Amino acid sequence: NCETRPQITLGVTRGAWRLLAALGIAAAPEVCLPNGRRADLMGLGPKGQIVIVEVKSGPEDFKADLKWQEYQPYCDQFYFAVSPEFPQAILPQEPGLIVADGFGGAVVREAASLALAPARRKALTLAFGRLTAMRAASMFV
């Protein structure tokens, strides 16, 4: 595989986004969280569930970035998304797992469902709605 890390990241992100959309989850890329972290993908499901997906382009990316546990307090479900070539055995077993490429993806391991506190859910849902509306409105500026 001659793809660069940015190309792999883009393909995995696109495929994971397409998978979330197929599951009825409206997702946005690069969403800043209240703790200063940035979720690669954050989605809002039909029942109000909040899903965060952390994209890993390769083993080096995973080993160099151990902040993934800091995303979990801000979602009901947390997933890693990786390419089909990624060595899945190095990933922790707790999060969900999506395998994706530029065309789509599949949930290989379901994420555990963790219920957010109602006040946090409301704040995150409002912030997500405002962010996505502002991004959509930027097309008209």
N, C-alpha and C positions, 0 to 999 in steps of 0.2 A: 504494500500500500504506500503510495507516494504522496498522500495528502498531508498537508501541514497541520499543525495543531489548530490554528484558527479555522481551517476548512473543516476539520473533524468536529470542532465545537459547533460551528454553524450548522452542519448537517445533523448532528445529534439534537441540537436545540430545535431545529425545524421539525424533525421527526417526532420529538416529544410533544411539541406544540400541536402538531397534527393529531397525535394520539389523544391528547387531552380534549381537543375540539370534538373528536369522534365520540368521546365519552361524555360530552355535554358540559365540559368544563371550559369556561371562558378564561383564557390565559393571556398574560402580558409578560414580555421579557424585561429583565433588568429592573426589578422593583426594589426600591430601598425600604428597609424595615426600620422600625423604631430604634433598634439597637445599633444602627449604623451599617449593618450588613446589607448586601445586595443579593436578592434571590435571582438566579438565572431565569427561572420561570415561576410566576405565581398565578394561581388560578382560583376561580370562584365557581363552585359546582351548583347544580340546580337546587340543592337543598341548603345552600349557603355554606357548604364546607369549603375550607381554604386548603389548597394544595400547594406545596412548594417543591420544585424540582431543581436539584443541583446537578449541573452537567459536568462530566469529567471527560476530558479529551484523551487521557491515557494514564498509566500508572504513576508517572512523574507528577502529573497534575494532582492526582489524589493524594499522594504522599506528601506533597508540599503544602497542602491546604487541609488543615484539620479543624476548620471552623464550622463544619457542617452541623455539629450539635447545637450551635447557636441559632439555627433556623427553626428548630423544633418547637420552641415556645410560641411561635407565630403561625402555626398551621395545625390543621387536624390530621393531615397526612403529609409525610415527607418521603421523597423518592430521590435516588440517584438515577441519572440517565447516562448511559454509556453506549459506545459503538459496539457492533457485533464482535469486533476483534479484541475488545477490552478483556483483560483477565479478571473475571468476576470474583474469583476466589479471594482476592485481596480486599474486597469490600466488606464492611461490617454487615452482619445478618439482620440487624434491627430495622433499618430503613427499607422502604420498598425499592424495587429495581425495575427500571425501564430500559430496554435495549432498543436503540433507534438509529436510523440513518436519515438522509435527506428526504426520504419518501414517506416515512411513517415510523411507527414503533409498536412495541408490545410490552404489556406489563408482565414481567417474568416473576416478580414476587410482589404481592400486595403489601402496601404500607399498613402498619398498625394504625387504627383510628384513635386519635387522642383528642378529647373534647376541649376546646378552648373555653376559657372563662367568657361569659356573655359580654362583659364590658370590652374585653380585648377583641372579641369577634366583631362587635359593632364598630369599634375604632378602625380595625383593619379593613372591614368591608367598606366603610365610608371612604377611607383613604384610597383603596383600590378603585372604587368607582370614580372618585375625583381624578385620580391619576389617568385612568384610561379615557375619561371624557376630555381631559386637557390634551392628551396626546392626539385624540381624534380631531379635536378642534384646531390643533396646530396646522392641519392641512389647509385651513382657510385663511391663515395669516399671510 
